[in-house]
Structure formats: C-alpha cells, structure tokens
Amino acid sequence: MRKRLSTISAIFLLIVILLTVATAFYSFITGVTLHESFMNAVSRIFGVTDGEDVSMSVISFFFTFIAAGAIYYLLNYIIEIFISINVREVFLMDKIKRLKNHYIICGAGRVGFNVAQRFKELGEKFVIIDKDMEVTKEMNERYGFLAVNGDATDEYNLEKAGIGRAKGVICTLGGNEDNFFLVLTAKHMNPSLMVVSRAETVKIAKKMEAAGADAVVTPEVLSGRQMAEKIVEL
C-alpha cells in the first residue's frame, strides 16, 4: 500500500511540476501575471488555443504530451488498484462465507498469531480479525490465512467473519476492556459459541467468566503452570 501511495504521489508531483514549469515559462515569454499565465498554461496543455504561432504550438504539444501521459498513467494506476482490491475482497469473502464450525481469532498480535499457527497445524478452520491493515495483508499474502481488516469489537466485522456459523471465538486483543466487551458481544450474537479470552490478571479473568467467557487464560497462571511442569520434568 505504501508503494502504491508513493507511486501515485510521484505521478501527482510530476503533474504539479509540469504545470509550475509551464506557468513560469508562459509568464516569462508573455510577461503576464502568474494567474493569467497559469490559465494560459492549462489551456495550452489541454487544448491548443486559436491564433498561436508555430513555435508556441510545438511547445504546447510538448506539454500536452507529457501531461496527458502522466494523467493517463495516474488514472490507470488508480483503477488497477481499485479493481485488484475489490477482486481480492470478493474472493476472500467468498471463502469465509463457505466456512462452518470455524474459529474466529480476534487480534493478530503475538498471541493471536501463535493461535493461528497452532490451528493450522491441527487442520482447524479459522478467520482472523485485526484492525491493522498491514497486519491483515501479511496474514493473507504471506501466511495464507483468512484475515478480515477491522475492529473485532464491531458486530459488522464479526458478521463478516461468519460468527453466526462459527464454533468459537478467541479473544486476544491488546486490552482487558476490549476483550471484556468482545466476550459480551460475541455471546450476544451467538450464545452457542465457545469463547476463550486472555486477561492480564486473575481478577479480570473472573469478571470475564461472569460475562460469559467459557475459559480465560492469564499469563501469570499459565507461566506458573509451565514453570511447575518444567521443573517436574527435570
């Protein structure tokens, strides 16, 4: 996306530079004001005026050729981007609409990504929702995961991910409040869902369980159990 924006900016800058040079040139040649020179430059670039001499016609043709080429390339580039994005979106949504009994991973951070990797190893079907467009693009293109861009706490995005047909929701958003709200929203939209959430503390975990979460994982409890298991294995 950044490369595309930089290309569009470069083309737009070329057009601006062209108009600036043409304006300065006509102002120098004719001695009129910059405003009149700018209007004259535009009229000559996008249509040769009547009664001009041969030399000015050649110059006008030169500016017209460059401007027309730049504008054509800019419009063509924008159209290609629009078509490619829409085609990708159509194929993505078609795949998601075919899913049933899948999982929805809300948040593609370190925890969410590891959940996705594990689901892939287990052969489970899943969809990722993340608000960072670059992250969802990476999930789609680099890892081949189905990923939807948007706020996971928004019902619209949960519907796009097929929450009505899903088996469960994994809440791995960054904040406790977001995960808490997500638990409530997911259970409201599909009461039969299994909802597993992360929480920073045991106190927050109990509140999430009261809100409807089927299971809550906290780093302090998880790390404590792992440490106990490791020392027993030694």
C-alpha positions as CSV (number, residue, x, y, z in Angstrom):
1,M,0.0,0.0,0.0
2,R,2.8,2.4,0.8
3,K,4.5,1.7,-2.5
4,R,1.2,2.4,-4.3
5,L,0.7,5.7,-2.5
6,S,4.3,6.7,-3.2
7,T,3.8,6.0,-6.9
8,I,0.6,8.0,-7.0
9,S,2.3,10.8,-5.2
10,A,5.2,10.8,-7.7
11,I,2.8,11.0,-10.6
12,F,0.8,13.8,-9.0
13,L,4.1,15.6,-8.2
14,L,5.1,15.3,-11.9
15,I,1.8,16.9,-13.0
16,V,2.3,19.7,-10.4
17,I,5.9,20.3,-11.6
18,L,4.7,20.3,-15.2
19,L,2.1,23.0,-14.5
20,T,4.6,25.0,-12.5
21,V,7.2,25.0,-15.3
22,A,4.6,25.7,-17.9
23,T,3.2,28.6,-15.8
24,A,6.7,30.1,-15.3
25,F,7.5,29.7,-18.9
26,Y,4.4,31.4,-20.2
27,S,4.8,34.2,-17.7
28,F,8.4,34.7,-18.8
29,I,7.5,34.7,-22.5
30,T,4.4,36.8,-22.4
31,G,5.1,39.0,-19.3
32,V,1.5,38.5,-17.9
33,T,0.6,37.8,-14.3
34,L,1.1,34.3,-12.8
35,H,-2.6,33.8,-12.6
36,E,-3.1,34.6,-16.3
37,S,0.0,32.6,-17.1
38,F,-1.4,29.6,-15.2
39,M,-4.7,29.7,-17.0
40,N,-2.8,30.1,-20.3
41,A,-0.6,27.1,-19.5
42,V,-3.7,25.0,-18.6
43,S,-5.5,26.0,-21.8
44,R,-2.4,25.3,-23.9
45,I,-1.7,21.9,-22.3
46,F,-5.2,20.6,-22.5
47,G,-6.1,22.3,-25.8
48,V,-4.1,24.5,-28.2
49,T,-5.6,28.0,-28.4
50,D,-6.5,29.7,-31.7
51,G,-4.2,32.1,-33.4
52,E,-0.9,31.0,-31.8
53,D,2.3,30.8,-33.8
54,V,4.1,27.6,-34.8
55,S,6.8,27.7,-32.1
56,M,4.1,28.0,-29.3
57,S,2.1,25.2,-30.9
58,V,5.2,22.9,-30.7
59,I,5.7,23.8,-27.1
60,S,2.1,23.3,-26.3
61,F,2.2,19.9,-28.0
62,F,5.2,19.0,-25.8
63,F,3.5,20.0,-22.6
64,T,0.2,18.3,-23.7
65,F,2.0,15.1,-24.5
66,I,3.7,14.9,-21.1
67,A,0.6,15.9,-19.1
68,A,-1.7,13.6,-21.0
69,G,0.7,10.7,-20.4
70,A,1.1,11.4,-16.7
71,I,-2.7,11.8,-16.1
72,Y,-3.4,8.6,-18.1
73,Y,-0.9,6.6,-16.1
74,L,-2.3,8.0,-12.8
75,L,-5.9,7.2,-13.7
76,N,-4.9,3.8,-15.0
77,Y,-2.9,3.0,-11.8
78,I,-5.8,4.1,-9.5
79,I,-8.2,1.9,-11.5
80,E,-5.9,-1.1,-11.3
81,I,-5.6,-0.7,-7.5
82,F,-9.3,-0.3,-7.1
83,I,-10.0,-3.5,-9.2
84,S,-7.3,-5.6,-7.5
85,I,-8.5,-4.6,-4.0
86,N,-12.1,-5.4,-4.9
87,V,-11.3,-8.7,-6.6
88,R,-9.2,-9.8,-3.6
89,E,-12.0,-8.8,-1.2
90,V,-14.6,-10.7,-3.2
91,F,-12.6,-13.9,-3.2
92,L,-11.8,-13.5,0.5
93,M,-15.4,-13.0,1.5
94,D,-16.5,-15.9,-0.7
95,K,-14.1,-18.3,1.1
96,I,-15.3,-17.0,4.5
97,K,-18.9,-17.5,3.6
98,R,-18.3,-21.1,2.9
99,L,-16.8,-21.7,6.3
100,K,-18.8,-23.5,9.0
101,N,-17.8,-24.6,12.5
102,H,-14.7,-22.5,12.3
103,Y,-12.9,-20.3,14.9
104,I,-12.6,-16.5,14.9
105,I,-9.3,-15.2,16.2
106,C,-9.7,-11.6,17.3
107,G,-6.3,-9.9,17.3
108,A,-3.3,-10.9,15.3
109,G,-0.6,-10.0,17.7
110,R,1.9,-12.4,19.1
111,V,-0.7,-14.5,21.0
112,G,-3.3,-14.4,18.1
113,F,-0.6,-15.3,15.6
114,N,0.5,-18.3,17.6
115,V,-3.1,-19.4,18.0
116,A,-3.4,-19.3,14.2
117,Q,-0.2,-21.2,13.6
118,R,-1.4,-23.9,16.0
119,F,-4.8,-24.1,14.4
120,K,-3.1,-24.5,11.0
121,E,-1.0,-27.4,12.4
122,L,-4.2,-29.0,13.8
123,G,-6.1,-28.5,10.5
124,E,-8.7,-26.3,12.1
125,K,-10.6,-23.7,10.0
126,F,-10.3,-20.1,11.3
127,V,-10.6,-16.4,10.4
128,I,-8.5,-13.6,11.8
129,I,-9.8,-10.1,12.6
130,D,-7.3,-7.3,13.1
131,K,-7.7,-3.5,12.8
132,D,-4.2,-3.1,11.3
133,M,-4.4,-3.2,7.5
134,E,-0.8,-4.1,7.1
135,V,-1.1,-7.0,9.5
136,T,-4.2,-8.4,7.8
137,K,-2.4,-8.1,4.5
138,E,0.6,-10.0,5.8
139,M,-1.7,-12.7,7.2
140,N,-3.4,-13.1,3.9
141,E,-0.5,-12.9,1.5
142,R,2.5,-14.2,3.5
143,Y,0.9,-16.9,5.6
144,G,-2.2,-17.7,3.5
145,F,-4.6,-17.1,6.4
146,L,-8.1,-15.8,6.0
147,A,-8.0,-12.3,7.6
148,V,-10.5,-9.5,7.8
149,N,-9.4,-5.9,8.4
150,G,-11.4,-4.1,11.1
151,D,-12.3,-3.6,14.7
152,A,-13.1,-7.1,16.2
153,T,-15.4,-5.5,18.8
154,D,-17.6,-4.2,15.9
155,E,-20.6,-6.5,15.2
156,Y,-20.3,-5.8,11.5
157,N,-16.7,-7.3,11.3
158,L,-17.8,-10.3,13.4
159,E,-20.6,-10.9,11.0
160,K,-18.1,-10.7,8.1
161,A,-16.0,-13.3,9.8
162,G,-19.1,-15.6,10.0
163,I,-19.8,-15.5,13.7
164,G,-23.3,-17.0,13.2
165,R,-21.7,-20.2,11.7
166,A,-18.6,-20.2,13.9
167,K,-17.7,-22.8,16.6
168,G,-15.7,-20.4,18.8
169,V,-14.1,-17.1,19.3
170,I,-10.5,-16.5,20.6
171,C,-10.2,-13.0,22.3
172,T,-6.6,-11.9,22.0
173,L,-6.9,-8.2,21.8
174,G,-4.4,-5.9,23.5
175,G,-6.6,-4.5,26.4
176,N,-8.7,-6.1,29.0
177,E,-11.6,-3.7,28.3
178,D,-11.6,-4.7,24.6
179,N,-11.5,-8.4,25.4
180,F,-14.3,-8.0,28.0
181,F,-16.5,-6.1,25.6
182,L,-15.7,-8.7,22.9
183,V,-16.8,-11.5,25.1
184,L,-20.2,-9.8,25.7
185,T,-20.7,-9.0,22.1
186,A,-19.7,-12.5,20.8
187,K,-22.0,-14.2,23.3
188,H,-24.9,-11.9,22.4
189,M,-24.5,-12.5,18.7
190,N,-24.2,-16.3,19.0
191,P,-24.9,-17.7,22.5
192,S,-23.8,-21.2,21.5
193,L,-20.2,-20.0,20.8
194,M,-17.3,-21.2,22.8
195,V,-15.4,-18.1,23.9
196,V,-11.9,-18.2,25.2
197,S,-10.2,-14.9,26.2
198,R,-6.9,-13.7,27.6
199,A,-6.8,-11.5,30.7
200,E,-3.9,-9.7,32.4
201,T,-4.9,-10.7,35.9
202,V,-6.9,-13.4,37.7
203,K,-9.3,-10.7,39.0
204,I,-10.1,-9.6,35.4
205,A,-10.4,-13.3,34.4
206,K,-13.2,-13.9,36.9
207,K,-15.1,-10.9,35.6
208,M,-14.8,-12.3,32.0
209,E,-16.1,-15.6,33.1
210,A,-19.0,-13.9,34.8
211,A,-19.6,-12.1,31.5
212,G,-19.9,-15.4,29.6
213,A,-16.4,-16.5,28.7
214,D,-16.1,-20.3,28.7
215,A,-12.4,-20.1,29.5
216,V,-9.9,-17.4,30.4
217,V,-6.2,-17.6,30.2
218,T,-3.9,-15.3,32.3
219,P,-0.1,-15.0,31.8
220,E,0.6,-15.3,35.5
221,V,-1.3,-18.6,35.8
222,L,-0.1,-20.0,32.5
223,S,3.6,-19.2,33.2
224,G,3.3,-20.6,36.7
225,R,2.0,-23.9,35.5
226,Q,4.6,-24.1,32.8
227,M,7.3,-23.5,35.3
228,A,5.9,-26.2,37.6
229,E,5.8,-28.7,34.7
230,K,9.3,-27.9,33.6
231,I,10.9,-28.4,37.0
232,V,9.0,-31.7,37.4
233,E,10.3,-32.9,34.0
234,L,14.0,-32.2,35.1
